Amino acid sequence: MNRNSRIFGSCLGLLLVAVPPAHAQKDRQVYEDAIARSAEVCPDHSAERTRAGVMAVPAATLKVLEEFDVALCPDRRLDSTTPVVWYGVQNVFAWNPSVKGAPKVMATQAAAYARSEEFPQTTVVWKANGKLAEGALVPSFRKR
């Protein structure tokens, strides 16, 4: 490896290190905005409960959810068999933060809705394994 190659490699490395923080900062703002929206809407909001669920959702998905004014709400009233709900009338995805895997199920469903940009006006419920829970009864959403 000659001297010019080493200099070029060093410069390229410095450029690569310099670029991600700007992108990461934009993503960080997207996450913070989603948490702030949750704080305004969700009665069961706490920074700890909300952050775990919001951070499970990719930033690109959160951007689409923001466009459609969707909030992400932790809700400990949801039981362990049906820990994830889409409340269509209120534009809210809710999950039970005490159920392992519920944030991942919520993030997967939120990403699917965001990709299609179709958000049903009905209530949709998912089981802990990510499958639809047809006919399941869940508490109604109550806004903060």
C-alpha positions in Angstrom: 0.0 0.0 0.0 1.5 3.3 -1.0 1.4 6.6 0.8 -1.4 8.0 -1.4 -3.6 5.0 -0.8 -3.2 5.3 3.0 -4.0 9.0 2.9 -7.1 8.4 0.7 -8.2 5.6 3.0 -7.8 7.8 6.1 -9.7 10.7 4.5 -12.5 8.3 3.4 -12.7 6.9 6.9 -13.0 10.4 8.3 -15.8 11.2 5.9 -17.7 8.1 6.8 -17.4 8.9 10.5 -18.5 12.5 9.9 -21.7 11.6 7.9 -23.6 9.3 10.2 -24.1 11.8 13.1 -26.2 14.1 10.9 -28.4 11.2 9.8 -28.5 9.9 13.4 -29.5 13.3 14.7 -32.4 13.5 12.2 -33.5 10.0 13.3 -33.1 10.9 16.9 -35.5 13.9 16.4 -38.0 11.6 14.7 -38.0 9.4 17.8 -38.2 12.3 20.2 -41.2 13.7 18.2 -43.0 10.3 18.4 -42.4 10.2 22.1 -43.7 13.8 22.6 -46.8 12.9 20.5 -47.3 9.9 22.8 -47.0 12.1 25.9 -49.8 14.3 24.6 -52.2 11.4 23.7 -51.4 8.4 25.9 -52.8 8.1 29.4 -50.3 5.3 30.3 -47.3 7.3 29.0 -44.1 7.4 30.9 -40.7 8.0 29.2 -39.5 4.5 30.0 -42.6 2.6 28.8 -43.1 4.7 25.7 -39.4 4.8 24.7 -39.1 1.0 24.6 -42.0 0.7 22.1 -41.2 3.7 20.0 -37.5 2.6 19.6 -38.7 -0.7 18.2 -40.2 1.1 15.2 -37.9 2.1 12.4 -37.4 5.9 11.9 -38.8 5.7 8.3 -42.0 4.1 9.7 -42.3 6.8 12.3 -42.1 9.5 9.7 -45.1 8.0 7.8 -47.0 7.5 11.1 -46.4 11.2 11.8 -47.8 12.2 8.4 -51.0 10.3 9.3 -51.0 11.7 12.9 -50.7 8.2 14.5 -49.6 7.9 18.1 -47.9 5.0 19.8 -49.2 4.3 23.3 -48.2 1.9 26.0 -51.3 0.4 27.6 -50.9 -1.9 30.6 -54.6 -2.7 30.5 -54.1 -4.9 27.5 -53.7 -8.5 28.5 -50.8 -10.9 27.6 -52.8 -12.9 25.1 -53.7 -9.8 23.0 -51.0 -7.2 23.8 -51.2 -5.1 20.6 -54.1 -3.1 19.3 -54.8 -0.6 16.5 -57.5 1.8 17.5 -58.5 3.1 14.1 -60.9 5.8 15.0 -58.3 7.4 17.3 -55.2 6.6 15.1 -53.4 4.9 17.9 -51.2 1.8 18.1 -51.2 0.5 21.6 -49.1 -2.3 23.2 -48.7 -3.8 26.7 -45.1 -2.8 27.7 -45.1 -5.7 30.2 -45.5 -8.4 27.5 -42.2 -9.5 26.1 -42.2 -9.2 22.3 -45.2 -6.8 22.2 -43.1 -3.9 21.0 -41.8 -6.0 18.1 -45.4 -7.1 17.1 -46.5 -3.5 17.3 -43.5 -2.3 15.2 -44.2 -5.0 12.6 -47.8 -4.0 12.2 -47.1 -0.3 12.2 -44.5 -0.8 9.5 -47.1 -2.8 7.4 -49.7 -0.1 7.7 -47.1 2.6 7.0 -45.9 0.8 3.8 -49.5 0.5 2.5 -50.5 3.9 3.9 -53.8 2.2 4.7 -55.0 2.7 8.3 -58.4 1.0 8.9 -61.0 2.9 10.9 -61.8 -0.3 12.9 -60.1 -1.7 15.9 -57.6 -4.5 15.1 -56.1 -6.8 17.7 -53.0 -9.0 17.6 -51.9 -11.9 19.7 -48.5 -12.0 21.3 -47.3 -14.2 18.4 -48.2 -11.5 15.9 -51.3 -13.3 14.5 -54.7 -11.5 14.3 -57.0 -12.1 17.3 -60.4 -12.1 15.6 -63.3 -11.3 17.9 -61.0 -10.4 20.8 -62.3 -8.0 23.4 -60.0 -5.2 24.5 -60.5 -2.1 26.6 -61.6 1.0 24.6 -58.9 3.6 24.1 -59.1 6.6 26.4 -57.2 9.7 25.4 -55.1 11.6 27.9 
